[in-house]
Amino acid sequence: MQNKKILIILGHPNPNSYCAKLADSYFRSAKSSGFEIQFLKLNELNFDYNLKFGYDKTFKQELEPDILMSQSLIQNADHFVFVYPSWWASMPAILKAWIDRVFLPGFAFSYQKRSPLPKQLLKGKTARIIITMDAPTWYYKWFNRSPGVQLLKQGTLEFCGFKQVKVTYFDQIRFRNLEKLNQFIIKTEKLGAMGA
């Protein structure tokens, strides 16, 4: 039995999407390898997508049960696997909204007086980003400069203290035949088996 606790976050709103198949493949493979694993399907959660007052302490926005449950799963996990598509070179609104509502000051980080750098409250955790796209990977990386990955990797996870974030790109999904799509699933299963 493996000790690593893994949390999968499916950031595609369609439960029948190819991303959902990838996430399910990782889940089943990691579970059969003995990892303690949880699966968050964001389309099944009930929460207000709008961070109404930003981080203004004067106003307090209620944290819905699914937001509190998400925070509890994050605190307990060692390794995170984000699976989502690149839409307009970024991420779907459902994933961005979840990040806005969950990775709050006092939970994921805290401000420090006279310092632009935060106190990182999620130190030591690791992550894998699995991102699908219709564009070639080189175009996304070199022409678009990976904005969605930078937002999640540097702008969120590393900002909050994650020590290692790796990225797996599955590109040109719209043009791939079934054999190639199955190869991507097999690669994802291998990652799950290693808990990577």
C-alpha positions in Angstrom: 0.0 0.0 0.0 1.3 3.4 -1.0 1.4 6.3 1.6 1.0 9.1 -0.9 -2.4 10.8 -0.8 -3.5 12.0 -4.3 -6.3 14.4 -5.2 -7.5 14.5 -8.8 -9.3 17.7 -9.9 -11.2 17.4 -13.2 -11.6 20.9 -14.6 -13.8 20.1 -17.6 -17.5 21.0 -17.2 -18.5 18.1 -19.5 -18.6 14.7 -17.5 -18.3 12.8 -20.8 -15.3 14.7 -22.2 -12.0 13.3 -23.2 -10.5 15.0 -20.1 -12.9 13.1 -18.0 -11.7 9.8 -19.6 -8.1 10.8 -18.8 -8.9 11.7 -15.2 -10.8 8.5 -14.7 -7.9 6.5 -16.2 -5.5 8.1 -13.8 -7.9 7.5 -10.9 -8.4 3.8 -11.6 -4.7 3.1 -12.2 -3.6 5.0 -9.1 -6.2 3.2 -7.0 -5.2 -0.2 -8.2 -1.6 0.6 -7.4 -2.6 1.2 -3.8 -2.5 5.0 -3.5 -5.0 6.8 -1.3 -6.9 8.8 -3.9 -9.8 11.3 -4.0 -11.5 12.5 -7.1 -13.0 16.0 -7.4 -15.3 16.5 -10.4 -15.8 20.3 -10.4 -19.0 20.0 -12.5 -20.6 18.2 -9.6 -19.9 20.8 -7.0 -22.3 23.5 -6.0 -20.8 26.9 -5.3 -21.0 30.5 -6.4 -18.4 31.1 -9.2 -18.1 34.7 -8.3 -15.6 35.9 -5.7 -17.9 38.8 -4.9 -15.7 41.1 -2.8 -12.2 39.9 -3.9 -10.0 39.6 -0.8 -11.6 42.6 1.0 -11.7 41.6 4.7 -14.6 44.0 5.3 -17.0 41.6 3.6 -17.3 37.9 4.3 -18.5 35.6 1.6 -20.0 32.4 2.8 -18.0 29.2 2.1 -20.4 26.7 0.7 -20.1 23.0 1.9 -18.4 22.0 -1.4 -15.8 24.8 -1.0 -15.1 23.7 2.6 -14.9 20.0 1.5 -12.5 21.1 -1.3 -10.2 22.8 1.2 -10.3 19.8 3.5 -9.2 17.5 0.6 -6.5 19.9 -0.3 -5.1 20.0 3.2 -5.0 16.2 3.4 -3.5 15.6 -0.1 0.2 15.3 -0.8 0.0 15.2 -4.7 -2.5 16.9 -7.0 -3.5 16.0 -10.5 -5.3 18.8 -12.5 -6.9 17.6 -15.7 -8.4 20.3 -18.0 -8.5 21.6 -21.6 -6.9 24.7 -22.8 -9.7 27.1 -23.8 -8.6 30.4 -25.3 -5.0 29.5 -24.1 -6.2 29.3 -20.5 -8.5 27.1 -18.4 -12.3 26.7 -18.3 -14.2 29.1 -16.1 -15.3 26.3 -13.7 -11.6 25.7 -12.8 -10.7 29.3 -12.5 -13.8 30.0 -10.3 -12.9 27.0 -8.1 -9.4 28.3 -7.6 -10.7 31.8 -6.8 -13.1 30.5 -4.2 -10.8 27.8 -2.6 -7.3 29.2 -2.6 -8.0 32.0 -0.2 -5.8 34.1 2.0 -5.5 32.4 5.4 -5.9 29.0 3.7 -3.5 28.8 0.8 -1.3 31.7 1.7 -1.2 34.8 3.9 0.0 38.3 3.3 3.1 39.5 5.2 3.6 43.0 6.3 6.2 45.0 4.3 6.8 42.1 1.9 5.5 41.4 -1.6 6.1 37.7 -0.9 3.4 35.6 0.7 3.7 33.2 3.6 3.1 29.9 1.8 0.5 27.7 3.6 0.6 24.7 1.2 4.3 24.0 1.4 5.7 20.7 0.3 2.9 19.5 -1.9 3.4 18.4 -5.5 1.3 18.5 -8.6 0.9 17.2 -12.1 -1.0 19.3 -14.7 -2.5 17.3 -17.6 -3.7 19.7 -20.2 -5.4 18.9 -23.5 -5.5 21.3 -26.5 -6.2 21.4 -30.2 -3.1 23.5 -30.9 0.3 21.9 -31.2 2.3 22.0 -28.0 5.1 24.1 -29.6 2.5 26.8 -30.6 1.0 26.9 -27.1 4.5 27.1 -25.4 6.4 29.4 -27.8 3.7 31.5 -29.5 1.1 31.8 -26.6 3.8 31.4 -23.9 1.7 28.8 -21.9 -0.6 31.3 -20.2 -3.0 28.8 -18.6 -0.1 26.7 -17.3 1.7 29.7 -16.0 -1.5 30.8 -14.2 -1.9 27.5 -12.4 1.7 26.5 -12.0 3.5 29.7 -11.0 0.6 32.0 -10.3 -1.2 29.7 -8.0 0.4 26.4 -6.9 4.1 27.6 -6.5 2.8 30.9 -5.1 1.2 28.9 -2.3 4.2 26.7 -1.7 4.0 23.7 -4.0 7.5 22.4 -4.4 7.2 20.6 -7.7 4.7 21.0 -10.5 5.1 18.9 -13.7 3.1 19.4 -16.9 1.9 16.8 -19.4 0.6 18.2 -22.7 -1.7 16.2 -25.0 -2.0 18.3 -28.1 -3.9 18.4 -31.4 -6.8 16.4 -29.8 -9.2 17.4 -32.6 -7.0 15.8 -35.2 -5.9 12.7 -33.4 -7.2 9.2 -34.4 -8.5 6.7 -31.9 -5.2 4.9 -31.7 -3.3 8.1 -30.7 -6.0 9.1 -28.2 -5.7 5.7 -26.6 -1.9 6.2 -26.4 -2.5 9.3 -24.4 -4.8 7.4 -22.0 -2.2 4.7 -21.6 0.4 7.3 -20.8 -2.0 8.7 -18.2 -2.5 5.3 -16.7 1.2 4.9 -16.3 1.4 8.2 -14.5 -1.4 7.0 -12.2 0.4 3.7 -11.5 3.4 5.7 -10.3 1.4 8.3 -8.5 3.3 10.9 -10.6 
